[in-house]
Amino acid sequence: MNDYDYYGVFGRSSLVALQERRLRFGESTVVLVGSYLADETYDLPVADPALKTLLILGVGPDREKKSGYQDTYRLLRDWAGQNPGYRLLFKRHPRSKARFWSDAAAQFANIELLDTQCSLAQALAQASVVINIMSNAGIEAGLAGRPVIHVNAGSDVDIFSHSLFFGPQVSDEQGFSRQLKALEQDYQRHSAQARRFADYHLVHGAQGLLKTTQLVDDLLHGSDPACNFETFRLAAAG
């Protein structure tokens, strides 16, 4: 369904998804307003790459049962065991019991399972690099300026378009080491690229709530949203 006068979306990725739909009913003007869920807690200073602390964003319990994700977890655990100079933090999905990473933390001194009370922003503040498997929290990592490495040993499609910003998907330990080394050699550029990744998904960063209320106010007062926002006409299709 597309029969709205104005259709506010989080970012350009949402617009692209709408444009690629082969069947759309009605017409609307799409407005890039950002997300009301993003806030200033993700406005973090650029990390020091010498920190050598990697944050893994865990997947939900349904995905954790699948072989591709289990292979991915093992890949990262085994890499950590072979690279004790790096610290790996694991941020569990809210519904996950994280048994795999609890066992991994008991086995390797450089792996830490973060407490459930540790917020995403607090976790990001401790890390220099983020490892994203299949979590929308990778977008918040971009807001925080933390470079992302997309690691997935399974066959799922990259729904977040990581490759447009961070290079190819990593599926083995050698590829992971190469991408991490390249990232560390030009950390500032990769940090800036992370922010561009976030902007692709969430325009206006932490100002999404302010921009959303501004759009509503503009419409209430009869102002054309095109004066303050990027807008795109979306026609019917199919």
Secondary structure, DSSP 8 states (H G I E B T S, - for coil): ----SEEEESSHHHHHHHHT-S-B-S-EEEEE---TT--GGG------GGG-EEEEE---HHHHTSHHHHHHHHHHHHHHHH-TTSEEEEE--TT---HHHHHHHHH-TTEEE--TT--HHHHHHT-SEEEESS-THHHHHHHTT--EEEB--S----TT-THHHH-S-B-SHHHHHHHHHHHHHTHHHHHHHHHHHHHHHSTTGGGHHHHHHHHHHHHHTT--GGGTS-EEEE--B-
